Amino acid sequence: MPDESFTCPRCFFTAPARADLRFCPRCGLSDAADAAADTSVLEITVGPRKFHVHDRIAIGSICTIYRCRFKADSKPIEGIFKIAREPLTNDLVANEAQILRRLHAADTQNRFGPFLPIVEESFAFGDDPANPKRHANILRMHEEIHSPDELYTLSEVRAQYPTGLDTRNVAWIWRRLLSIVGFAHSQGVIHGAVLPMHVLIEPAAHKLLLIDWCCAVHESENNEPLTIIAGGYLPWFKRDGATRRPPTNAIDIACAARCMIELLGGDPIRAEFPPTVEAGLQRHFERCLGNTTSLDSWKLLEDFDRLIEALWGPRRFQVLTMPPKRGS
């Protein structure tokens, strides 16, 4: 999607960005070019429920994301409000809600629900005939994660540890990521964009959340080849001239493994590791990079557990510290 666009955080009007844009053409919000600094609250009503949308968290290629507060079972919740940046991506935002609901419905014992966002509402937003409606999702995290401020993307973790994360911390992150990817695959779902900005961790209690299921596909559908939106990993796909690939489990596993190589301080494109990383770990992640249907997340997890116990003995809780975020 084009980046040369402005989305107002108060009324969500979208227009081409201009250097002289200093107020929203629709609602008059001042200093619109620096709209992330706006602290005004937008109240949205969906059926009988009210949602209060606050400051912007991020702008992605598909959605703009804001903080959102609401009540669930009379309890105050802080979640996120995701809205399509362009009407052309409405179907992707709606697809995310459908995929997440499918996965939660299949998780009858709630073993994997904590790894997934929960869909509170999914709806078309907007009432201005001159500005087409865009699809929005209101999501919340597992009840043990009280605020987005408790979560860090793997990109943020990597920035905090520029020489690489301790291998034992990478181990617990990898185990959890394999678990949720394996569950999705067991339900016929391919995420399609397992990238550092889509993997969130809560360091204190070793929780992990896999987000941004907009491009996920289900095997029951007549799926087109996936358009690779791998961001910084795109050169890996372009080496053989391909920017589109058939949707397979191997794409998810390979992208996830490259996330770990990057966390370790290595080069995720060339699959190069720092010399301090144990040879057994290097071989394990290299095995995950193959574009083969024989790769299976559950089997990889079993093999990884045997490997780390052979390397380090019985597993122990590994402390990972990150600087506090605003509001923490």
N, C-alpha and C positions, 0 to 999 in steps of 0.2 A: 504494500500500500504506500502511496506517496506520503513523505514526511512533511511536505510543505502545506500543512493544514493546521488550523487552530480549532480546538474544542473548548468551549466555555465550561468551567466546572460548576457554574451556577445553573444554567439552563440547558447545557449540552448542545448548543447550537454549533454547527461545524461550518467553517468557511475557509477559503484559501488564506494562508498566513501572509501578512504584509508587514513591512518594517515599521510603518506608521500606525499600525493597529494598536490603539491605546484604550479601547473599550469594546465590549461585545456589541455587535450590530443589532442583536436581538433584545438583550435584557439590560444593556448599559453598564455591565460590570467594568469598573475602572481598572487600568493597568492590565488589560487583557493579555498582553504579550507575555506577562509574567504571572499567568493565572494560577500557577501552582501555589503562589503565596496567599491566595484568597482563602479566608477562613469562614466565609458565609456558608450557611447550611441550606440545602435544598431538601424539602420534605416531599417524598413520593408516596402516593397511596396506590396499593395493589390489592384490590378486593377490600377486605376489612382491615388490612394491615397498613401500618405507616412505617416508612424507612427514612432515616435522616442521612443524607449523603454529605460528606465533609471533604477534606482536602485530597488532592490528587496524590496517588502513590507512584504511578508509573504510566508511561505511554509505550505500548507495544506495537507490533506491526499490524495487529488485528484489532486490539481493544485499547481503550483508556481505562485506567483502574483507579478507583477512589475508595477511601474509607467509608464505611457505612455502619450506622448503629440502629438497632431495632430490638424488639423483644420477642423471645420464643419461650412459650410456657411461663410467661410473666417474668422471665429472667432477662436482664439486659445483655445484649450480645454485640460484640464488635466484629463485623465481617467486612466483606468487600463488595463493591458495586462495579461490575464490568460492563462496558457499553461498546458496541461496535464503532470503530472509528469512521467507517464508511458503510452505507447501506449494502454495498456489494459483499460485505463480510457477515451480514446478518445470519446467513445459514450456518456459518462456522460457529458463531456464538450459541445459536440454538442447538447445534450438534453437541457442543460441550455439555449442555444440560442433559441432553438425551443420553449421552454416554455415561455420565456420572450417575444418573438415576439407574441405568442398567446395571452398573457395577455394584452400587449399594444394594439393589434388590437381590443380587446374586450372593451377596455376603451375609448369609443368614445368621452366622455366628459372630458377626462384627469383628472378625479377625483383621480385616484389611481396611475397614471404614476409617480408622484413624489416620491412614495414609492418604486419604482422598478428601477434597473439598466436598461440602454438603450443599446441595442446591436448595435454597429457600424459595426463590421465585425465578421464573424465566419468562420474559414478556417483551412485547414491542413497546418502545418508549417514544413519546413525542406526539404532539397534537397540532403542529404547525404545518399546514398544507404546502408551504414553500420549502420546508425542510423535512425530507422523507423520514419516516420512522426508522429507528435503529433498534436492534435487539439488545437486550440487557439481561444479565444474570446477577442475582444477589446470592452470594456464597458465604458460608461460614465454615470454620474449622472444627475439628473435634473438640468436645467440651473441655478437655484438659489443656487445650491451647486457648488462652483467654484473649489474646490480642495478636494481630499481625506483627506487633513490635517484638514478640518473642521469637520470631522466625527470621532466618538469614538464608539468602540464596547461596548456592555453592560459589557463585561469582564473588559474593561478598566475603565468603570464607577464604577463597583463594587470594583476594586482595589483602586480607589481614595477615596471611601467611605466605609472603611472596617467595620464599625459598622452598615452600612445600609443606604440606600438613604431615604430622606424624602418621606413620603407616597404621598404627593401631586405631587411630581415629578414622582414617580412611576405611578401615575394615568394618566398623559398625555402620558407617554410612552406606557402604557397598552392600552389606547384608540386607539392610532395610530396603534399599533401592531395588535389589534383585527380587525381594519378596513382593513388592507391589507390582513391579513389571511382570513377574511370574503369575500373579493373580489375574492381572488384566489379560495376559495371553491365554490363561486357562479358560477365560470367558470369551475368547475369540476377538479381543480388543487389542489393537496396536495403537500405542500412544502417538508415535510419529514425530515427536520433537522432544526427546529426553535430553535436555540441554542444561547447563549449569544454572541459568536463570529460571528454570522451571522446577528445580529441585530445592525445596526449602527444608532446613533442619532447625530444630529447637535444641541447642547444645546441652542445656542443663540436664534434661531427662532423656536425651538421645531419641527424640522424635523426628520423623521425616514426613514430608508432604510432597506429593508429586502433583503439580498444578498444570494448567493450560492444556486442557484436553480438546481444544477447538479443532485440531486437525486429526484427531483420533478416528479410526475406522473400525468397523466390525466385519468379521469375515463373511457374514451372511449377505453382505451388500455386494453389488457389482462395482468393486472399487477401481477407480482410475489409479495409475501409478502416482505415488506420493510426490508432490513437489517439495523438494528439499528446502526447508526454511532453517537450516542448521546454523545460521549466523556465522560465528567464527569458525565453525567446523566445515563450512561449505567447501574449502579447498580439498578436503578429503574426498568428497563426492566428485569434484570436478577433475580429479586426476585422470579418470578414464573417460572424460568427456560427458559424463551423465549428470544431469541436474534433477532427473526424475527416476525413481526406483519403484518397483512393485512393493506394496506394503507387506512386510514380513517381520516376524519376531526378531530376526537378526539385526534389522535396522535399530530397533530399540536397544538391544543388548550392546551393539557396537557403540552407539552414542553414549549409553550409560558408562561403558568402560572408558571411553575417552574423557568423560567427566572425571573419572577417578585418576586417570593419568595426569590430567591437568591439576587436580588437587595435590597430587604427589610432587608437583613441581616439574613435571615433564612436559613434553611437546605432544599435545593430543592429535595433531595432524600427522606427524611423522611417527607417532607411537614410540617416542624415545623417553627413557626413564632416567632420573638422576642415579648416579652410581651407588647411592646409599640404599636404594630400594632392593630388598632381597630378591634373588634370582627366581625363586619360586613364585613370588607375587608377580614379577614381570611376565613369566610364562603364562600365568593364569589370565592376566588381562590381555595379553597378545592372543590367546586362544579365543577370547570373546569378540575379537575384531573381525573374524571370518564371516563372509556373507554366505552362510550356509543354513539350510533349514534344520540341520541336526542340532543347532544350538538350542538349549532348553534352560530357562532360568532356574527351575527347581534343581536340575542336575548340577548346574554351575554352583548353586548355593551349597549343596551337599559337599561338593568337591572343595569349595572354598573353606567350609568349616573344618574339614579334615586338614587342609593345608595350614590354616592359622593355628590350630591346636598342635600340629607338628612343629611349627616355628616357635610358638610362644607358650605352649602349655595351656592349661585351663583358662577360659576367658575371664577377664576382670574388667570392671567398669573403668573406662578411660575418660578423664576429664578433658573437656574442650572448652576453652574460654573465648568469648567474643566481647567486644566493647558494647556497652548498653546503647540501645537505640532511644530516640525521642519517645517519651511516654512510658519507658520501661521502669 
